Amino acid sequence: MTIHPKVHAHVMLTQMNVQQGLLTFGEKGNDAISKELKQIHEKKAITPVRHTDMMVEERRKELRYLMFLKEKCDGTIKARGCADG
């Protein structure tokens, strides 16, 4: 009997958080993060707000922004960001 891995297992096992990705990929990882953040800024997808400018109730509702790095099949580094919540 042959057991096949789940289709999405390779995605979860190969992506890294920012700290791990920068240690692994170095400058290429940094460039990927910069490119992703620049795209978010240009498309005005999110608006940054200083933590000190927020009311207590707003702070309770804030979402963390997570970013992961992954090496694609062609060797390029891709950064992906998502809101946690």
Buried (B, 14 or more C-beta within 10 A) or exposed (E): EEEEEEEEEEEEEEBBEBEEBBEEBEEBBBBBBEEBBEEBEEEEEEEEEEEEEEEEEEEEEEEEBEBBBBBEEEEEBBBEBEEEE
